[in-house]
Each structure stands twice: as structure tokens, then as C-alpha cells.
Amino acid sequence: MDELYHGIKKYDDNFILNVWAPKIKNMQLHLLDKNKKIIMHDAPYGFKSAVFPGHFGEKYKIIADGVEIPDPASRFQPEGINGPSQIINPDYNFIHNKWRVYDMNDTIIEEIHIGTFTKYGTYRGAEEKLEHFEDMGINTLEIMPLSQFYGTRNWGYDGVFPYAPAFSYGTPDELKHFIDRAHEYNINVILDVVYNHAGPLGNILPLLGPYFSDQHKIHGALPSILMAHFQTL
């Protein structure tokens, strides 16, 4: 097992799912398309792990001591925070592999919110405005946080699935296509990200392990990895 990897990835001809869940005694992987349940075994450092045959696009959940929840390291939540997770192919055939990198003094940033920037509220809708940005002289787009949140519209600061871009804006491949098209116009794409808290709705991490600490609070409990850093200061 790759002890440092959270979530699902290809494993030879199969897939492997790792979940850090030291609070959980029994865990199963539930492949929803097949309605098949697979026992996840204890692995080092508090992980649960399972190797299984599957395919990209397959939907699944995990069952933690009898409670069915999404994968905390889900790459996509196609039905929102309470729905199933989906196995996503991380590979993508980017067409525009070369684009201009700008010095900070030459970087002109426009921050956009995918959900409100166009009437469509999607990555594909935002693509239609790329030529407009080029004409304005904008060479870098900063996208407001994308991590999956409760509902379909949010400023992005209530994300609870850090690796899953919000389903209401489009699929992960559509996000990559937007980035690829931006590179066609020599526009770089950067992300506004949130690492110091999780949203109040749909945060399943405390069920699984000590992901958060209550010793200090900013917008709620701090992730434990930040607490470990603060304790060394």
C-alpha cells in the first residue's frame, strides 16, 4: 500500500482505495453500480484499504461502522456532498502543453467565480469569455474555491471535499478543458484555495479520525496538520 495516498487510484489491473480512519473498527467499500460490498482491511498508520476490480466512472461509497458515507478523498461528487463518490480518470490529453509563464511584475490577475461569472455558471460558459480576457490584457485567471460544498452555489469557503471540484460547475474533465482553452489564449489559471477549515455541512472527516483540532479556531476547528505546524513555532 502507498501509505501517503488517500482515496482511489489505479493499482496494476485493479484499483486501490485507502481511507485514513483510525476511529473506525469495520469498513467496507460499497460499489453502487454492482451493489457489491468489499471488506476493507487494516493497513499501517490507521488506514483501511481494499484492492478491487472496477472502472472509471463507477460510483461508490464507504460504510464506516455501519454508516454509509462518501469517500473523504473523493475526486468527484456528481450528486453533491451526500451522494456517491465517483472514480475519476486523472489522465487528460492536454492539447496546449506550452503556454507563457509571466513574471510577477507582468502578471495581471482577474478573479472569477465560475458559478456567477456567466448565465450558465459552468466551466464551459466561462470558456466563451476567454477571448474577452485576452482583449482586456488579462493574462492570469484566479478561480474562487472549487472544493465541493453543500448545495449548488457557494462562494467556495464552505468546501468539505478538498479534492472534488463542485459538480454544479461541470465535471473534472470540463475543468481541465477550460484550463486547456485558457492556455490557448496564453492565460494562466490559478486557484483560490482554503486549507484552514472545512464547511459546516457535510464534513465527514471527524467521524473517521482526528483530522481536526479544537485547540485553536479561526473559522472552526483547524486541520490537525496545521496544528502540528503551529506547535513547532
Order of alpha helices (4+ residues) and beta strands (2+ residues): beta-beta-beta-beta-beta-beta-beta-beta-beta-alpha-alpha-alpha-beta-beta-beta-alpha-beta-alpha-beta-beta-alpha
